[in-house]
Amino acid sequence: MTNLMVAPATPDIDIQIAPKVDEAVQLDPPSKVLIHNDDVTPMDFVVNVLRGIFELSWQQAEVVMLTAHFRGQALVGVYPLEDAKYRVGQAHGLARAEGYPLSFTIEPDE
């Protein structure tokens, strides 16, 4: 008796596997969020907004706040566009609820 090894037949099927796309991946263009100085909003309120909404550390928030205070504006961070819009909307809403004119703008990150 002879032991013949026969290779399994190759299936006649063309299989194409599409890469898995994570729906949570942001495909928005990166956008800069800038904070603008005003003479009304208290510095501690600004620091709390930067920490709570933009997730900056206490030290980062202090530096951003002081930079805006002395230079008129400062870079808060770079975020996907929809995330930037959401965070700026949250910050503006919180400031208006307290009666402050705190202002942020969004620019393309070039």
Backbone as CSV, one residue per row, in Angstrom:
resi,resn,N_x,N_y,N_z,CA_x,CA_y,CA_z,C_x,C_y,C_z
1,MET,0.839,-1.148,0.000,0.000,0.000,0.000,0.899,1.231,0.000
2,THR,0.591,2.143,-0.830,1.397,3.343,-0.986,0.688,4.509,-0.336
3,ASN,1.448,5.278,0.434,0.887,6.491,1.044,1.146,7.660,0.114
4,LEU,0.128,8.032,-0.577,0.229,9.192,-1.444,-0.395,10.380,-0.748
5,MET,0.332,11.469,-0.741,-0.215,12.683,-0.155,-0.763,13.528,-1.281
6,VAL,-1.997,13.853,-1.146,-2.651,14.653,-2.163,-2.936,16.018,-1.556
7,ALA,-2.507,17.045,-2.256,-2.761,18.397,-1.778,-4.244,18.686,-1.887
8,PRO,-4.783,19.395,-0.919,-6.202,19.729,-0.998,-6.459,20.596,-2.221
9,ALA,-7.611,20.441,-2.769,-7.984,21.202,-3.965,-8.093,22.674,-3.608
10,THR,-7.607,23.498,-4.497,-7.711,24.934,-4.294,-9.110,25.370,-4.712
11,PRO,-9.805,26.055,-3.807,-11.156,26.474,-4.176,-11.116,27.493,-5.301
12,ASP,-12.086,27.409,-6.144,-12.168,28.313,-7.286,-13.047,29.518,-6.906
13,ILE,-12.627,30.210,-5.859,-13.395,31.346,-5.356,-12.442,32.525,-5.202
14,ASP,-12.860,33.657,-5.704,-12.056,34.876,-5.556,-12.570,35.629,-4.333
15,ILE,-11.830,35.560,-3.247,-12.240,36.205,-2.003,-11.458,37.499,-1.851
16,GLN,-12.198,38.552,-1.617,-11.559,39.836,-1.364,-12.039,40.318,-0.002
17,ILE,-11.102,40.647,0.818,-11.429,41.102,2.164,-11.214,42.604,2.227
18,ALA,-12.267,43.311,2.554,-12.161,44.766,2.699,-11.611,45.080,4.081
19,PRO,-10.771,46.085,4.166,-10.242,46.435,5.482,-11.364,46.920,6.385
20,LYS,-11.249,46.561,7.665,-12.247,46.978,8.640,-12.094,48.477,8.873
21,VAL,-13.196,49.195,8.795,-13.176,50.640,9.012,-13.822,50.926,10.346
22,ASP,-13.085,51.574,11.204,-13.605,51.951,12.510,-14.437,53.213,12.351
23,GLU,-15.712,53.121,12.662,-16.613,54.263,12.493,-16.225,55.425,13.392
24,ALA,-15.508,55.170,14.478,-15.150,56.237,15.407,-13.952,57.056,14.930
25,VAL,-13.278,56.585,13.886,-12.107,57.302,13.388,-12.552,58.629,12.780
26,GLN,-11.919,59.689,13.214,-12.258,61.008,12.717,-11.548,61.243,11.387
27,LEU,-12.332,61.554,10.374,-11.760,61.857,9.077,-11.828,63.353,8.800
28,ASP,-12.251,64.113,9.815,-12.331,65.557,9.680,-10.935,66.147,9.575
29,PRO,-10.819,67.264,8.884,-9.516,67.926,8.835,-9.152,68.477,10.203
30,PRO,-7.873,68.489,10.540,-7.469,69.057,11.825,-7.721,70.563,11.835
31,SER,-8.198,71.041,12.976,-8.532,72.454,13.109,-7.975,73.009,14.407
32,LYS,-7.471,74.235,14.319,-6.934,74.910,15.501,-8.060,75.604,16.241
33,VAL,-8.059,75.475,17.556,-8.981,76.224,18.401,-8.170,77.319,19.079
34,LEU,-8.633,78.568,18.915,-7.975,79.723,19.521,-8.892,80.334,20.563
35,ILE,-8.300,80.799,21.648,-9.033,81.530,22.673,-8.650,82.997,22.542
36,HIS,-9.632,83.878,22.769,-9.400,85.318,22.638,-9.578,86.001,23.989
37,ASN,-8.724,86.953,24.253,-8.777,87.685,25.513,-9.992,88.611,25.548
38,ASP,-10.547,88.770,26.728,-11.542,89.809,26.972,-11.266,90.365,28.370
39,ASP,-11.842,91.506,28.653,-11.572,92.166,29.938,-12.620,91.848,30.992
40,VAL,-13.473,90.873,30.748,-14.577,90.582,31.662,-14.460,89.201,32.303
41,THR,-14.174,88.190,31.511,-14.176,86.812,32.010,-13.051,86.606,33.024
42,PRO,-13.379,86.127,34.229,-12.338,85.891,35.247,-11.348,84.811,34.802
43,MET,-10.103,85.019,35.186,-9.042,84.081,34.793,-9.293,82.673,35.313
44,ASP,-9.801,82.545,36.535,-10.038,81.206,37.075,-11.157,80.490,36.312
45,PHE,-12.143,81.242,35.824,-13.193,80.644,35.006,-12.598,80.123,33.697
46,VAL,-11.741,80.906,33.082,-11.094,80.497,31.827,-10.290,79.225,32.046
47,VAL,-9.515,79.174,33.098,-8.703,77.981,33.398,-9.610,76.766,33.590
48,ASN,-10.721,76.938,34.298,-11.640,75.813,34.517,-12.270,75.332,33.214
49,VAL,-12.610,76.249,32.311,-13.148,75.854,31.007,-12.093,75.095,30.213
50,LEU,-10.881,75.597,30.196,-9.801,74.934,29.457,-9.521,73.539,30.011
51,ARG,-9.600,73.401,31.308,-9.366,72.091,31.921,-10.536,71.143,31.694
52,GLY,-11.743,71.647,31.907,-12.916,70.783,31.848,-13.357,70.422,30.443
53,ILE,-13.342,71.372,29.538,-13.859,71.123,28.188,-12.766,70.715,27.214
54,PHE,-11.603,71.355,27.331,-10.516,71.057,26.391,-9.501,70.065,26.959
55,GLU,-9.732,69.619,28.185,-8.933,68.578,28.832,-7.449,68.928,28.949
56,LEU,-7.156,70.204,29.211,-5.779,70.612,29.439,-5.436,70.390,30.904
57,SER,-4.169,70.174,31.168,-3.731,70.089,32.556,-3.830,71.481,33.175
58,TRP,-3.746,71.547,34.487,-3.803,72.843,35.154,-2.709,73.764,34.626
59,GLN,-1.494,73.246,34.505,-0.365,74.050,34.032,-0.578,74.506,32.583
60,GLN,-1.028,73.615,31.710,-1.290,73.988,30.315,-2.371,75.065,30.242
61,ALA,-3.427,74.902,31.022,-4.527,75.866,31.019,-4.053,77.239,31.484
62,GLU,-3.208,77.268,32.493,-2.653,78.538,32.984,-1.827,79.223,31.893
63,VAL,-0.996,78.467,31.217,-0.145,79.029,30.163,-1.005,79.571,29.018
64,VAL,-2.007,78.808,28.589,-2.882,79.257,27.504,-3.626,80.519,27.921
65,MET,-4.175,80.533,29.127,-4.922,81.689,29.617,-4.026,82.928,29.680
66,LEU,-2.832,82.785,30.228,-1.921,83.937,30.343,-1.422,84.401,28.974
67,THR,-1.190,83.477,28.065,-0.778,83.855,26.711,-1.876,84.680,26.053
68,ALA,-3.122,84.235,26.163,-4.242,85.000,25.593,-4.360,86.350,26.284
69,HIS,-4.152,86.385,27.584,-4.264,87.629,28.338,-3.248,88.666,27.868
70,PHE,-2.023,88.236,27.660,-0.958,89.175,27.291,-0.826,89.408,25.784
71,ARG,-1.202,88.428,24.969,-1.029,88.557,23.513,-2.337,88.742,22.748
72,GLY,-3.452,88.636,23.433,-4.738,88.822,22.775,-5.418,87.544,22.338
73,GLN,-4.640,86.511,22.066,-5.186,85.193,21.714,-4.120,84.138,21.948
74,ALA,-4.568,82.887,22.014,-3.635,81.779,22.221,-4.212,80.511,21.605
75,LEU,-3.332,79.616,21.208,-3.728,78.314,20.687,-4.120,77.416,21.856
76,VAL,-5.334,76.895,21.807,-5.795,75.944,22.828,-5.345,74.541,22.451
77,GLY,-5.520,74.184,21.171,-5.141,72.861,20.704,-5.616,72.640,19.285
78,VAL,-5.269,71.483,18.738,-5.681,71.095,17.390,-6.550,69.842,17.538
79,TYR,-7.744,69.912,16.953,-8.739,68.846,17.084,-9.345,68.566,15.712
80,PRO,-9.936,67.372,15.525,-10.726,67.154,14.316,-11.857,68.204,14.290
81,LEU,-12.238,68.659,13.125,-13.181,69.768,12.992,-14.449,69.590,13.815
82,GLU,-15.090,68.446,13.734,-16.346,68.253,14.482,-16.117,68.294,15.984
83,ASP,-15.002,67.765,16.434,-14.657,67.809,17.853,-14.395,69.252,18.287
84,ALA,-13.697,70.004,17.452,-13.426,71.411,17.751,-14.729,72.190,17.863
85,LYS,-15.651,71.969,16.924,-16.942,72.656,16.962,-17.715,72.311,18.232
86,TYR,-17.698,71.051,18.593,-18.415,70.609,19.788,-17.835,71.267,21.044
87,ARG,-16.516,71.219,21.181,-15.883,71.792,22.370,-16.087,73.302,22.451
88,VAL,-15.948,74.000,21.333,-16.155,75.449,21.323,-17.605,75.767,21.678
89,GLY,-18.536,75.004,21.147,-19.948,75.202,21.490,-20.207,75.007,22.970
90,GLN,-19.597,73.983,23.547,-19.738,73.733,24.984,-19.162,74.889,25.801
91,ALA,-17.981,75.357,25.402,-17.323,76.449,26.122,-18.134,77.735,26.030
92,HIS,-18.620,78.045,24.831,-19.438,79.254,24.662,-20.721,79.155,25.477
93,GLY,-21.348,77.997,25.461,-22.581,77.802,26.231,-22.363,77.991,27.718
94,LEU,-21.293,77.425,28.228,-20.974,77.551,29.645,-20.684,79.002,30.009
95,ALA,-19.927,79.692,29.168,-19.594,81.093,29.426,-20.848,81.968,29.375
96,ARG,-21.703,81.766,28.385,-22.916,82.589,28.270,-23.860,82.348,29.440
97,ALA,-23.906,81.110,29.914,-24.754,80.788,31.061,-24.310,81.556,32.307
98,GLU,-23.019,81.876,32.375,-22.480,82.638,33.509,-22.409,84.131,33.210
99,GLY,-22.791,84.518,31.994,-22.793,85.933,31.623,-21.449,86.478,31.172
100,TYR,-20.541,85.592,30.731,-19.207,86.012,30.296,-19.096,85.985,28.773
101,PRO,-18.310,86.911,28.215,-18.135,86.958,26.753,-16.956,86.123,26.244
102,LEU,-16.531,85.135,26.990,-15.397,84.293,26.594,-15.592,83.828,25.157
103,SER,-14.536,83.943,24.350,-14.662,83.660,22.924,-13.554,82.752,22.416
104,PHE,-13.969,81.776,21.602,-13.055,80.864,20.922,-13.369,80.917,19.435
105,THR,-12.369,80.701,18.600,-12.577,80.570,17.163,-11.877,79.310,16.681
106,ILE,-12.296,78.860,15.497,-11.730,77.669,14.874,-11.135,78.065,13.529
107,GLU,-9.916,77.608,13.276,-9.233,77.868,12.005,-8.679,76.556,11.461
108,PRO,-8.559,76.441,10.146,-7.911,75.252,9.583,-6.461,75.153,10.061
109,ASP,-6.012,73.949,10.317,-4.626,73.724,10.699,-3.831,73.450,9.425
110,GLU,-3.098,74.432,8.972,-2.384,74.292,7.694,-0.960,73.887,7.865
